[in-house]
Amino acid sequence: MTYHAVALATDIPKGTRKSLTLNGAQILITNINRDYHAIQRKCPHMGADLGKGKLADAIVTCPKHEASFDVRTGKAVQPSKLLFFKFKTKDAKTYPVKIEGDTIMVGLE
């Protein structure tokens, strides 16, 4: 696993996120109570940008069909929905994160 510097901790204040592309992977970095997490930026349901969705506590909600994911685990905690229909939603991919000094590092295989 190779870790890449993606941001300074000061670039992502507590309770916020940052979207980026790293070696072709579209990633969303979140700061949840000073714990940094990395999750795929595209919703597994239909590819909407999770970076444009709502972030509350450790849950990011897709702006298109309201699927919700725990940014710590990638687990889908609410399925996608359209009108009254709910759709099975795959979990989102997560990436390992480590902090070196004030630098946020994301691991890619």
C-alpha positions in Angstrom: 0.0 0.0 0.0 1.3 3.4 -1.0 0.2 6.5 1.0 -0.2 9.8 -0.7 -0.3 13.3 0.9 -3.7 14.8 0.0 -4.2 17.8 2.3 -3.1 19.5 5.5 -5.4 18.9 8.5 -6.1 22.7 8.5 -7.5 22.3 5.0 -10.4 20.2 6.3 -11.9 21.8 9.4 -13.9 19.6 11.8 -17.3 18.6 10.4 -16.3 19.3 6.8 -15.1 17.4 3.7 -12.9 17.8 0.7 -13.3 16.2 -2.7 -10.2 15.2 -4.7 -8.9 12.8 -7.4 -5.9 10.7 -6.5 -4.3 8.5 -9.2 -7.7 8.3 -11.0 -9.7 7.5 -7.8 -12.4 10.0 -6.9 -12.2 10.4 -3.1 -14.1 12.3 -0.4 -12.1 13.1 2.7 -14.1 13.9 5.8 -13.2 15.3 9.2 -15.4 13.8 11.9 -14.4 15.1 15.3 -10.8 15.3 14.2 -10.8 11.7 12.8 -10.2 11.7 9.0 -11.9 9.2 6.7 -11.7 8.6 3.0 -14.6 7.2 1.0 -15.3 6.9 -2.7 -16.8 10.1 -4.0 -19.2 8.6 -6.5 -22.4 7.0 -5.0 -22.4 3.2 -5.7 -26.1 3.4 -6.7 -25.9 5.7 -9.8 -22.6 7.6 -9.5 -23.9 11.0 -8.0 -21.2 13.0 -6.3 -21.3 12.4 -2.6 -19.1 15.5 -2.1 -22.3 17.5 -3.0 -24.4 15.6 -0.5 -25.2 16.3 3.1 -22.7 15.4 5.8 -24.1 14.9 9.3 -22.0 13.4 12.0 -20.4 10.4 10.2 -23.1 10.0 7.6 -22.9 11.3 4.1 -26.2 11.3 2.1 -26.3 11.2 -1.7 -27.8 14.4 -3.2 -29.6 12.4 -6.0 -31.4 9.4 -4.5 -30.8 9.9 -0.7 -28.7 6.8 -0.1 -26.7 7.3 3.1 -23.2 5.9 4.0 -21.2 5.8 7.1 -17.9 7.5 6.1 -16.0 5.4 8.7 -16.9 2.1 7.2 -18.5 2.7 3.8 -21.6 0.8 5.0 -24.8 1.8 3.3 -27.1 2.8 6.2 -30.0 3.9 4.1 -31.0 2.5 0.7 -31.4 4.7 -2.4 -35.0 5.8 -3.1 -37.0 7.2 -5.9 -40.5 8.4 -5.1 -41.9 5.5 -3.0 -39.4 2.9 -4.2 -36.3 1.8 -2.3 -33.3 0.2 -4.1 -30.7 -2.1 -2.6 -27.5 -0.1 -2.4 -24.0 -1.4 -2.3 -21.6 -0.3 0.4 -19.1 2.4 -0.6 -15.4 1.8 -0.9 -13.2 3.3 1.8 -9.5 4.0 1.8 -7.0 3.9 4.7 -6.0 7.3 6.2 -3.1 8.2 8.4 -1.8 11.5 9.7 1.9 12.4 9.5 2.5 15.6 11.4 -0.2 17.9 10.0 -0.5 16.0 6.6 -3.4 13.8 5.8 -2.3 10.7 3.8 -4.5 8.3 1.9 -3.5 4.8 1.0 -4.0 3.3 -2.4 -3.1 -0.2 -3.6 
